[in-house]
Amino acid sequence: MENLQQETERVQARIDALQEEEGSNLESEAELRRLKQLKKNHQAEYERKKKEVAALEKQAKNKQKTEEKVSRERAKLDEIVKKRNLIEERLNSPKPLDDLNQR
């Protein structure tokens, strides 16, 4: 993007120099039109790239938020699995005879 901005500035400098040097002969008018169109194209490309970068930055930010949410949910799930495993372990463990006689 920096390249496009610099190129636009260079083209504008060439336009200004051409206008000062040549005046209004036919060849310089054609060159002037070409340079103005080139400048317009560079400016349009710069604006398009700027919007593209902003969209990509937004996309990256959203992806990061989603990854953080997934990480939190994964931690919650891990905690639930630990609790379930602990309960299953207690249920499957052999009961001492004294505990069974008391019931």
Backbone as CSV, one residue per row, in Angstrom:
resi,resn,N_x,N_y,N_z,CA_x,CA_y,CA_z,C_x,C_y,C_z
1,MET,0.817,-1.182,0.000,0.000,0.000,0.000,0.866,1.252,0.000
2,GLU,1.934,1.201,0.762,2.849,2.343,0.778,3.367,2.623,-0.628
3,ASN,3.642,1.531,-1.350,4.128,1.652,-2.718,3.161,2.425,-3.586
4,LEU,1.881,2.087,-3.490,0.865,2.759,-4.294,0.782,4.239,-3.949
5,GLN,0.839,4.546,-2.670,0.768,5.947,-2.241,1.982,6.717,-2.773
6,GLN,3.154,6.131,-2.696,4.362,6.789,-3.199,4.295,6.964,-4.711
7,GLU,3.799,5.940,-5.388,3.683,6.015,-6.848,2.706,7.114,-7.245
8,THR,1.614,7.252,-6.515,0.645,8.313,-6.781,1.299,9.681,-6.614
9,GLU,2.083,9.833,-5.582,2.776,11.101,-5.348,3.784,11.394,-6.464
10,ARG,4.490,10.364,-6.922,5.453,10.555,-8.019,4.752,10.970,-9.309
11,VAL,3.615,10.342,-9.574,2.867,10.684,-10.789,2.378,12.126,-10.700
12,GLN,1.901,12.526,-9.532,1.446,13.908,-9.362,2.604,14.883,-9.570
13,ALA,3.778,14.532,-9.088,4.948,15.389,-9.290,5.280,15.503,-10.777
14,ARG,5.158,14.387,-11.512,5.423,14.432,-12.952,4.374,15.272,-13.671
15,ILE,3.123,15.182,-13.212,2.057,16.005,-13.801,2.374,17.479,-13.598
16,ASP,2.723,17.821,-12.372,3.032,19.223,-12.058,4.215,19.726,-12.881
17,ALA,5.262,18.893,-12.976,6.453,19.286,-13.743,6.107,19.461,-15.216
18,LEU,5.319,18.571,-15.763,4.936,18.637,-17.169,4.119,19.890,-17.450
19,GLN,3.207,20.216,-16.553,2.395,21.416,-16.739,3.255,22.673,-16.712
20,GLU,4.235,22.695,-15.842,5.107,23.870,-15.744,6.017,23.993,-16.959
21,GLU,6.566,22.879,-17.431,7.542,22.898,-18.511,6.915,23.107,-19.883
22,GLU,5.941,22.331,-20.196,5.458,22.234,-21.567,4.402,23.251,-21.967
23,GLY,3.598,23.646,-21.050,2.521,24.533,-21.464,1.378,23.722,-22.032
24,SER,1.040,23.931,-23.327,-0.157,23.259,-23.841,0.010,22.725,-25.255
25,ASN,1.134,22.111,-25.564,1.205,21.505,-26.892,0.501,20.156,-26.870
26,LEU,0.212,19.601,-28.012,-0.613,18.409,-28.150,0.007,17.173,-27.478
27,GLU,1.310,16.962,-27.637,1.960,15.797,-27.028,1.907,15.868,-25.509
28,SER,2.170,17.036,-24.968,2.168,17.157,-23.510,0.748,17.011,-22.962
29,GLU,-0.248,17.412,-23.727,-1.632,17.232,-23.287,-1.973,15.738,-23.199
30,ALA,-1.540,14.968,-24.188,-1.789,13.530,-24.176,-1.049,12.879,-23.007
31,GLU,0.189,13.280,-22.787,0.973,12.744,-21.668,0.325,13.146,-20.340
32,LEU,-0.164,14.357,-20.286,-0.824,14.844,-19.077,-2.087,14.025,-18.782
33,ARG,-2.872,13.747,-19.795,-4.073,12.919,-19.615,-3.695,11.507,-19.161
34,ARG,-2.652,10.963,-19.773,-2.193,9.624,-19.398,-1.745,9.589,-17.942
35,LEU,-0.997,10.607,-17.544,-0.511,10.655,-16.171,-1.656,10.849,-15.171
36,LYS,-2.619,11.668,-15.546,-3.763,11.872,-14.652,-4.555,10.572,-14.492
37,GLN,-4.708,9.841,-15.585,-5.415,8.557,-15.506,-4.617,7.563,-14.655
38,LEU,-3.296,7.567,-14.826,-2.429,6.701,-14.037,-2.558,7.037,-12.554
39,LYS,-2.571,8.321,-12.252,-2.720,8.755,-10.865,-4.069,8.296,-10.310
40,LYS,-5.101,8.453,-11.101,-6.441,8.037,-10.679,-6.481,6.529,-10.408
41,ASN,-5.842,5.765,-11.294,-5.789,4.313,-11.119,-5.039,3.926,-9.848
42,HIS,-3.906,4.589,-9.605,-3.120,4.306,-8.392,-3.932,4.650,-7.143
43,GLN,-4.627,5.767,-7.182,-5.413,6.180,-6.023,-6.551,5.192,-5.760
44,ALA,-7.206,4.744,-6.826,-8.288,3.770,-6.672,-7.750,2.453,-6.109
45,GLU,-6.613,2.013,-6.608,-5.991,0.779,-6.130,-5.602,0.911,-4.658
46,TYR,-5.076,2.073,-4.290,-4.700,2.335,-2.900,-5.920,2.238,-1.984
47,GLU,-7.011,2.872,-2.376,-8.231,2.843,-1.569,-8.781,1.416,-1.454
48,ARG,-8.740,0.677,-2.558,-9.216,-0.703,-2.541,-8.371,-1.550,-1.589
49,LYS,-7.058,-1.391,-1.670,-6.158,-2.149,-0.789,-6.369,-1.766,0.672
50,LYS,-6.602,-0.487,0.923,-6.824,-0.013,2.282,-8.074,-0.676,2.866
51,LYS,-9.140,-0.754,2.077,-10.366,-1.413,2.536,-10.131,-2.902,2.751
52,GLU,-9.371,-3.500,1.866,-9.071,-4.935,1.974,-8.305,-5.230,3.256
53,VAL,-7.330,-4.385,3.570,-6.546,-4.564,4.794,-7.442,-4.414,6.018
54,ALA,-8.332,-3.427,5.997,-9.240,-3.229,7.129,-10.141,-4.445,7.317
55,ALA,-10.632,-5.003,6.217,-11.489,-6.188,6.297,-10.710,-7.379,6.847
56,LEU,-9.478,-7.547,6.398,-8.652,-8.656,6.885,-8.324,-8.501,8.367
57,GLU,-8.069,-7.266,8.797,-7.791,-7.026,10.213,-9.015,-7.363,11.060
58,LYS,-10.190,-6.985,10.559,-11.428,-7.293,11.273,-11.638,-8.804,11.342
59,GLN,-11.373,-9.469,10.237,-11.512,-10.925,10.171,-10.566,-11.594,11.174
60,ALA,-9.338,-11.098,11.253,-8.359,-11.662,12.183,-8.812,-11.457,13.633
61,LYS,-9.362,-10.286,13.910,-9.840,-9.990,15.261,-10.997,-10.919,15.625
62,ASN,-11.922,-11.112,14.696,-13.053,-12.009,14.944,-12.578,-13.444,15.154
63,LYS,-11.583,-13.851,14.376,-11.047,-15.211,14.514,-10.422,-15.391,15.892
64,GLN,-9.704,-14.375,16.344,-9.071,-14.451,17.657,-10.129,-14.565,18.756
65,LYS,-11.201,-13.780,18.645,-12.271,-13.858,19.644,-12.909,-15.244,19.648
66,THR,-13.122,-15.791,18.467,-13.718,-17.119,18.358,-12.802,-18.169,18.974
67,GLU,-11.517,-18.069,18.698,-10.566,-19.031,19.272,-10.543,-18.944,20.796
68,GLU,-10.643,-17.733,21.328,-10.674,-17.569,22.784,-11.933,-18.199,23.367
69,LYS,-13.061,-18.015,22.682,-14.319,-18.595,23.153,-14.246,-20.121,23.111
70,VAL,-13.690,-20.671,22.037,-13.537,-22.122,21.921,-12.660,-22.646,23.058
71,SER,-11.610,-21.926,23.358,-10.706,-22.343,24.433,-11.430,-22.368,25.782
72,ARG,-12.245,-21.339,26.043,-13.006,-21.304,27.300,-13.999,-22.461,27.371
73,GLU,-14.696,-22.704,26.275,-15.677,-23.790,26.249,-15.003,-25.149,26.394
74,ARG,-13.827,-25.292,25.791,-13.081,-26.540,25.905,-12.672,-26.782,27.361
75,ALA,-12.278,-25.707,28.062,-11.899,-25.827,29.474,-13.106,-26.243,30.314
76,LYS,-14.273,-25.672,30.011,-15.490,-26.053,30.736,-15.807,-27.527,30.497
77,LEU,-15.689,-27.942,29.257,-15.960,-29.337,28.913,-14.997,-30.273,29.636
78,ASP,-13.727,-29.909,29.680,-12.736,-30.727,30.386,-13.098,-30.866,31.867
79,GLU,-13.583,-29.780,32.452,-13.967,-29.814,33.859,-15.160,-30.748,34.075
80,ILE,-16.116,-30.712,33.167,-17.284,-31.600,33.262,-16.861,-33.055,33.135
81,VAL,-15.951,-33.331,32.204,-15.465,-34.699,32.011,-14.735,-35.183,33.264
82,LYS,-13.945,-34.332,33.876,-13.241,-34.708,35.114,-14.236,-35.082,36.212
83,LYS,-15.273,-34.247,36.359,-16.279,-34.521,37.392,-17.007,-35.830,37.103
84,ARG,-17.364,-36.050,35.856,-18.056,-37.280,35.478,-17.189,-38.501,35.770
85,ASN,-15.919,-38.404,35.402,-14.997,-39.520,35.639,-14.844,-39.808,37.131
86,LEU,-14.803,-38.748,37.932,-14.678,-38.910,39.382,-15.911,-39.611,39.945
87,ILE,-17.086,-39.221,39.480,-18.331,-39.849,39.941,-18.377,-41.313,39.519
88,GLU,-18.013,-41.598,38.277,-17.998,-42.980,37.800,-17.013,-43.827,38.602
89,GLU,-15.891,-43.228,38.916,-14.879,-43.951,39.691,-15.418,-44.311,41.081
90,ARG,-16.118,-43.380,41.685,-16.705,-43.638,43.007,-17.783,-44.717,42.922
91,LEU,-18.582,-44.649,41.867,-19.655,-45.634,41.711,-19.106,-47.033,41.449
92,ASN,-18.019,-47.116,40.743,-17.451,-48.409,40.373,-16.471,-48.961,41.404
93,SER,-16.129,-48.181,42.388,-15.166,-48.667,43.373,-15.857,-49.649,44.322
94,PRO,-15.123,-50.670,44.760,-15.728,-51.653,45.672,-16.043,-51.001,47.019
95,LYS,-17.181,-51.367,47.558,-17.614,-50.791,48.836,-17.078,-51.665,49.982
96,PRO,-16.604,-51.043,51.037,-16.196,-51.832,52.200,-17.414,-52.565,52.799
97,LEU,-17.181,-53.706,53.371,-18.244,-54.529,53.919,-19.008,-53.822,55.027
98,ASP,-18.317,-53.045,55.816,-18.966,-52.306,56.895,-20.007,-51.327,56.345
99,ASP,-19.689,-50.650,55.227,-20.638,-49.703,54.628,-21.890,-50.428,54.148
100,LEU,-21.715,-51.616,53.603,-22.847,-52.371,53.093,-23.728,-52.890,54.247
101,ASN,-23.110,-53.272,55.363,-23.859,-53.796,56.529,-24.684,-52.690,57.182
102,GLN,-24.245,-51.492,57.133,-24.957,-50.370,57.755,-26.237,-50.056,57.001
103,ARG,-26.322,-50.392,55.773,-27.518,-50.079,54.979,-28.493,-51.136,55.192
